Amino acid sequence: MSCVHLSAAETLSPPVVEGCPECLEGGFTDWVHLRQCLACGHIACCDSSPRRHATQHYLLEHHPVMQSIEPGEAWRWCFVHETLG
């Protein structure tokens, strides 16, 4: 099955960041991996991280696709269809 959200999402150039901005703001440094929303560019931590900010961003903003910004990774994830692309 082809996902319309993954097909429509543009790939953004990953920014250079020090970590998950929301974790850092709260005084935490225990995120695991970072993700970038492809609708607005928001950077957040993955679901393996304690606070799961990428999923929280999706639940609040309903932006369907995020990409990994980890070195060597080029995959994207659609929250709506739970599909990797």
N, C-alpha and C positions, 0 to 999 in steps of 0.2 A: 504494500500500500504506500502510495506517495503522499507526503504531508505537504499541504498547501502552505503552511506557515514556514516550514524549512525552505521550500522552493522560493518563497517571496522575500525571505529575510536576506539582507545584505550582510556580508562579512565585514566587520570593522577591524582596523588595525589595532592590535592590543596595545594599550597604554603601558607605560612604565609606572608601576605603583609600588608603594611600600608594604601593602597588605590590604586586607579588607577594611575599607574606611569606617564602616559601622562598628566593627570589632575594635579598631584602634580608638574610635571615639569613646567607646565604653571601657577602655583600658585593658582590652583582651588582645592576646597575641597567639591564640591557639587555633586559628583557622587551619584548614588542611590544604585546600586548593581554591583558586580564584576563578570566577566566571564573569562574563560581561554580557549585559542585556543588549540584544541587537536592535531593539526599538529606540533606546535612549542612551545607551553607553554606560549605564550604571554598573559599577563593579561591586561584587559581593562574594561571599564565601559559599562553598558547595554544601551539599547535604551530608557529607562526612564530617563537616565542621559542627561544633556544638550549637551554634546559633542559626545555621542554615539561612543566611541572609538572601541568597539568590532565590530560593523558594518563597521566602517572605515577600521579596520584591514582586514576584509573579502574582502572588495572592492579593497584594495590594493594588498593583498597577495593571494586571492582566496583559502584560507584554509576553507574548507566547514563546519567544526563542532566545536562548542564551548560548554563548560559545565559551569553551574553555580558553583561558589565556595563559595556561601553563606552557612552559617551553616544550616544543616538540609535539604539542597536541593541536589538532585542527578540527575537532569535531564540534557539532552543535546539537542542542537538545530542545525539542518542542515539549513544553509543559502540558499543552492542551491534549496532544495525542500520545504523550509519553513515548516519543520516537527519537531515536538517535540519527543524526544525519551528518 
